[in-house]
Amino acid sequence: MKILIQVIVSFFVFIVDVVYGDRSYARFYVLETIARVPYFSYLSVLHLYETLGFWRRADLLKVHFAEAWNELHHLLIMESQGGNRYWGDRFLAQHVAVAYYWVVVLLYMLSPRYAYYLMELIEDHAYHTYDDYLKTHGEELKTQPAPQVAIDYYRDGDLYMFEEVQMATGGKFRHPQVNNLYDVFINIREDECAHVKTIEALQEPDARQSFYSPHTVFMAAKALPIDGEV
């Protein structure tokens, strides 16, 4: 199954890279439109299970919604840069997204682990895509202003949803700079890395019982006594 998933993802990546070539923002728009879909699929199946009384894990719902919210803002950033300007790009992205939604719903119901593995490959590709773009266009991006939607999401808005996609270490969350477009792409790249880490954790055999959201872990850590206290 893993080999089949790898082949499907490799084919999809090849098609997108060949079709869009140097049309970076259009390519990012398509990628972000499609990348947020699995989180909708996960949420749909989890809500179904909860409604039917099978099992309930609020932390999974919370994290997957925060991830979908994060990907939405990536998409809004690409739209602010003109990535959705052409009808053909919108048509392709939206129709692939609808088909992809049902594929992931079925896969998640049959095997959550494989559904998460599929998403791990997609998010890992996204990380490397943005990393390559930063290496190639970094100096140019530093001269361009950050779009307001990025400033609101990463710096000036309610940061709870942004923090919820992070695998916080040492009881600290990432609060990045957003001074220019280069900072924005750095943040998007690091978001994709955070998604990969979360998806990897969700593939652990006991993830259904042991996985907790970043804020749940953070609040539990705050409640622990300081060394020397009773």
VEXKOL-706986 format. One record per residue (C-alpha): residue number from 1; residue in three letters; chain; x, y, z. Coordinates in pm, 1 decimal, m for minus. Each point is the difference from the previous one (the first is absolute). Layout:
BEGIN
R  NUM  ALA  A  X  Y  Z
...
***
This chain:
BEGIN
R  1  MET  A  0.0  0.0  0.0
R  2  LYS  A  281.4  241.5  84.7
R  3  ILE  A  160.7  m59.8  m339.0
R  4  LEU  A  m332.1  68.8  m174.5
R  5  ILE  A  m41.1  324.3  197.2
R  6  GLN  A  355.3  104.4  m88.9
R  7  VAL  A  m70.2  m61.6  m370.3
R  8  ILE  A  m323.8  202.5  11.1
R  9  VAL  A  167.2  292.9  175.9
R  10  SER  A  301.2  m9.4  m233.4
R  11  PHE  A  m229.2  6.9  m303.5
R  12  PHE  A  m197.6  291.7  140.4
R  13  VAL  A  317.2  193.1  82.7
R  14  PHE  A  141.5  m63.5  m347.7
R  15  ILE  A  m317.1  123.3  m170.4
R  16  VAL  A  m21.6  317.8  209.3
R  17  ASP  A  369.1  82.1  m41.9
R  18  VAL  A  m8.6  m56.5  m376.4
R  19  VAL  A  m326.8  184.6  m62.0
R  20  TYR  A  93.2  306.0  204.1
R  21  GLY  A  374.0  20.7  m50.6
R  22  ASP  A  108.1  351.8  99.4
R  23  ARG  A  m354.7  121.4  78.3
R  24  SER  A  78.5  m22.5  368.4
R  25  TYR  A  m298.5  174.7  157.9
R  26  ALA  A  m248.2  m189.3  m214.8
R  27  ARG  A  173.9  m325.4  96.4
R  28  PHE  A  m7.7  95.7  368.2
R  29  TYR  A  m369.3  89.3  m31.9
R  30  VAL  A  m78.7  m343.3  m142.7
R  31  LEU  A  211.7  m175.5  262.0
R  32  GLU  A  m160.9  187.8  289.1
R  33  THR  A  m353.0  m51.8  m133.3
R  34  ILE  A  62.1  m373.4  m9.3
R  35  ALA  A  219.2  m22.7  313.2
R  36  ARG  A  m275.7  116.2  234.7
R  37  VAL  A  m249.2  m260.3  m124.8
R  38  PRO  A  118.1  m301.8  206.6
R  39  TYR  A  m58.6  193.5  321.1
R  40  PHE  A  m363.8  47.5  m106.8
R  41  SER  A  m15.5  m374.7  m68.1
R  42  TYR  A  140.9  m85.5  343.0
R  43  LEU  A  m245.6  235.7  170.8
R  44  SER  A  m295.6  m141.6  m191.8
R  45  VAL  A  80.9  m358.4  97.7
R  46  LEU  A  75.2  93.6  360.9
R  47  HIS  A  m331.6  186.5  28.5
R  48  LEU  A  m177.4  m303.2  m148.8
R  49  TYR  A  158.9  m232.5  253.8
R  50  GLU  A  m92.1  235.6  283.3
R  51  THR  A  m357.8  34.3  m124.1
R  52  LEU  A  m39.0  m378.0  m20.7
R  53  GLY  A  147.8  m38.4  347.9
R  54  PHE  A  304.5  m202.1  m107.2
R  55  TRP  A  261.4  214.4  172.3
R  56  ARG  A  87.2  362.3  67.0
R  57  ARG  A  335.3  180.4  7.8
R  58  ALA  A  m41.3  376.4  27.1
R  59  ASP  A  374.1  58.7  m33.7
R  60  LEU  A  6.3  m160.5  m344.8
R  61  LEU  A  m288.6  217.1  m113.8
R  62  LYS  A  167.0  310.0  138.0
R  63  VAL  A  338.8  m64.6  m161.1
R  64  HIS  A  m140.5  m96.0  m339.4
R  65  PHE  A  m219.2  310.7  m3.9
R  66  ALA  A  301.2  215.1  88.9
R  67  GLU  A  196.6  m165.8  m281.2
R  68  ALA  A  m280.5  71.7  m246.4
R  69  TRP  A  m6.3  360.9  128.0
R  70  ASN  A  375.5  22.0  m50.7
R  71  GLU  A  m22.3  m130.1  m356.8
R  72  LEU  A  m284.4  242.6  m68.5
R  73  HIS  A  228.5  288.8  85.0
R  74  HIS  A  271.4  m139.5  m224.7
R  75  LEU  A  m262.5  m1.2  m273.8
R  76  LEU  A  m111.0  355.7  76.5
R  77  ILE  A  362.8  112.9  m18.0
R  78  MET  A  40.1  m158.4  m344.4
R  79  GLU  A  m323.8  160.5  m115.5
R  80  SER  A  127.0  337.9  120.2
R  81  GLN  A  298.1  m51.1  m232.1
R  82  GLY  A  m221.8  m79.9  m300.8
R  83  GLY  A  27.7  m377.7  7.9
R  84  ASN  A  m370.7  m45.1  m74.9
R  85  ARG  A  m13.1  257.4  m281.0
R  86  TYR  A  m83.4  m242.9  m280.7
R  87  TRP  A  m320.2  m201.1  m33.0
R  88  GLY  A  185.0  m312.3  m113.7
R  89  ASP  A  209.8  m10.8  315.2
R  90  ARG  A  m307.9  36.2  217.9
R  91  PHE  A  m188.0  m265.9  m199.2
R  92  LEU  A  283.9  m252.4  28.0
R  93  ALA  A  65.0  58.3  369.3
R  94  GLN  A  m364.3  m8.2  107.2
R  95  HIS  A  m96.6  m310.8  m197.7
R  96  VAL  A  305.7  m195.5  111.4
R  97  ALA  A  m76.2  108.2  356.8
R  98  VAL  A  m355.8  m137.9  m13.6
R  99  ALA  A  118.6  m337.5  m129.9
R  100  TYR  A  286.8  m5.8  248.7
R  101  TYR  A  m240.0  64.6  289.4
R  102  TRP  A  m194.2  m321.6  m63.5
R  103  VAL  A  314.2  m205.1  m59.6
R  104  VAL  A  139.9  105.5  337.9
R  105  VAL  A  m335.7  m52.9  175.6
R  106  LEU  A  m5.2  m360.8  m120.1
R  107  LEU  A  366.7  m56.7  79.4
R  108  TYR  A  m34.8  155.6  347.9
R  109  MET  A  m294.4  m227.5  80.0
R  110  LEU  A  190.8  m307.0  m119.6
R  111  SER  A  340.3  90.3  147.6
R  112  PRO  A  74.3  328.7  178.4
R  113  ARG  A  368.4  m87.3  3.2
R  114  TYR  A  20.4  m18.0  m379.5
R  115  ALA  A  m211.7  314.4  m36.0
R  116  TYR  A  247.3  182.0  223.1
R  117  TYR  A  293.3  m146.4  m193.1
R  118  LEU  A  m146.0  140.5  m322.7
R  119  MET  A  m22.0  341.5  164.0
R  120  GLU  A  352.7  m29.1  135.1
R  121  LEU  A  132.1  m38.3  m355.1
R  122  ILE  A  m203.6  297.3  m124.0
R  123  GLU  A  111.3  224.8  285.8
R  124  ASP  A  362.6  m109.9  m35.5
R  125  HIS  A  m13.2  89.2  m369.6
R  126  ALA  A  m149.6  338.7  89.5
R  127  TYR  A  283.1  63.8  246.0
R  128  HIS  A  266.8  m69.5  m261.7
R  129  THR  A  m190.3  200.2  m263.5
R  130  TYR  A  2.9  311.1  216.7
R  131  ASP  A  355.9  m63.6  112.3
R  132  ASP  A  118.1  m11.7  m363.5
R  133  TYR  A  m197.4  313.6  m79.6
R  134  LEU  A  162.1  186.9  289.4
R  135  LYS  A  346.6  m102.6  m113.0
R  136  THR  A  m69.2  116.4  m356.1
R  137  HIS  A  m198.2  319.7  64.5
R  138  GLY  A  102.4  98.2  353.2
R  139  GLU  A  158.4  334.3  m80.0
R  140  GLU  A  m292.7  105.6  m217.4
R  141  LEU  A  m251.7  m97.6  268.3
R  142  LYS  A  180.9  211.2  260.7
R  143  THR  A  m83.4  314.2  m201.0
R  144  GLN  A  m376.1  m68.5  m8.5
R  145  PRO  A  m248.1  82.1  277.7
R  146  ALA  A  m183.3  m265.9  194.9
R  147  PRO  A  m372.4  m23.8  m89.7
R  148  GLN  A  m236.9  112.7  272.8
R  149  VAL  A  m158.1  m344.0  30.6
R  150  ALA  A  340.5  m142.0  100.2
R  151  ILE  A  60.9  277.5  252.9
R  152  ASP  A  m341.1  m62.6  156.5
R  153  TYR  A  50.7  m376.2  20.7
R  154  TYR  A  361.4  m20.4  113.7
R  155  ARG  A  38.0  311.4  215.6
R  156  ASP  A  m292.6  228.2  76.5
R  157  GLY  A  m301.3  m229.6  26.1
R  158  ASP  A  m113.1  m261.0  250.8
R  159  LEU  A  296.3  m240.1  m6.4
R  160  TYR  A  m177.5  m293.3  165.1
R  161  MET  A  m78.6  m170.4  m331.7
R  162  PHE  A  352.3  55.6  m127.8
R  163  GLU  A  149.3  m145.8  316.5
R  164  GLU  A  m222.9  m306.0  m26.5
R  165  VAL  A  184.3  m124.9  m310.4
R  166  GLN  A  337.3  3.0  175.0
R  167  MET  A  168.0  m285.7  177.6
R  168  ALA  A  115.5  232.7  279.3
R  169  THR  A  328.8  m81.7  167.4
R  170  GLY  A  108.3  124.4  339.7
R  171  GLY  A  m342.5  150.6  63.0
R  172  LYS  A  51.7  268.0  m266.6
R  173  PHE  A  m186.9  77.9  m320.5
R  174  ARG  A  147.5  151.3  m315.6
R  175  HIS  A  m93.4  367.3  m45.5
R  176  PRO  A  182.1  101.7  m319.5
R  177  GLN  A  81.2  327.9  m168.8
R  178  VAL  A  m206.7  118.0  m296.9
R  179  ASN  A  200.1  295.4  m127.4
R  180  ASN  A  0.0  m88.2  m368.1
R  181  LEU  A  m103.2  m268.7  m249.4
R  182  TYR  A  316.6  m197.0  73.5
R  183  ASP  A  m108.4  m34.1  364.4
R  184  VAL  A  m343.1  m113.5  m117.2
R  185  PHE  A  144.1  m282.2  m209.7
R  186  ILE  A  231.8  m98.6  284.2
R  187  ASN  A  m306.6  m28.4  223.0
R  188  ILE  A  m193.3  m202.9  m255.9
R  189  ARG  A  294.1  m235.2  m42.8
R  190  GLU  A  26.4  m49.4  376.0
R  191  ASP  A  m375.7  m59.5  19.1
R  192  GLU  A  37.4  m284.3  m248.3
R  193  CYS  A  278.9  m145.4  213.9
R  194  ALA  A  m228.6  18.1  304.6
R  195  HIS  A  m274.1  m181.5  m192.2
R  196  VAL  A  243.9  m278.7  m87.0
R  197  LYS  A  96.8  m42.3  366.3
R  198  THR  A  m364.3  m12.4  106.9
R  199  ILE  A  m90.9  m251.8  m269.1
R  200  GLU  A  296.9  m217.0  94.9
R  201  ALA  A  m117.1  m1.0  362.6
R  202  LEU  A  m349.5  m100.2  m110.9
R  203  GLN  A  137.7  m309.1  m173.6
R  204  GLU  A  122.9  m148.2  328.0
R  205  PRO  A  m188.8  m320.8  91.4
R  206  ASP  A  m152.5  150.9  315.9
R  207  ALA  A  m63.4  347.1  m145.2
R  208  ARG  A  m377.5  m21.7  43.4
R  209  GLN  A  46.5  m18.5  377.6
R  210  SER  A  328.9  185.9  51.1
R  211  PHE  A  m20.8  301.0  m234.2
R  212  TYR  A  m79.6  337.1  156.8
R  213  SER  A  m17.6  346.1  m149.1
R  214  PRO  A  287.2  246.4  59.3
R  215  HIS  A  m204.1  213.1  239.1
R  216  THR  A  m113.2  m303.7  196.5
R  217  VAL  A  364.7  m102.4  41.9
R  218  PHE  A  101.8  358.5  81.4
R  219  MET  A  m267.9  41.7  269.6
R  220  ALA  A  87.2  m337.8  151.8
R  221  ALA  A  366.2  103.8  17.3
R  222  LYS  A  m92.7  327.9  172.7
R  223  ALA  A  m195.1  m192.0  261.7
R  224  LEU  A  302.3  m210.3  98.6
R  225  PRO  A  172.8  108.3  324.7
R  226  ILE  A  328.2  186.7  m26.5
R  227  ASP  A  307.7  m185.1  126.6
R  228  GLY  A  14.6  30.1  375.9
R  229  GLU  A  m371.7  66.7  43.2
R  230  VAL  A  m228.3  m248.4  173.2
***
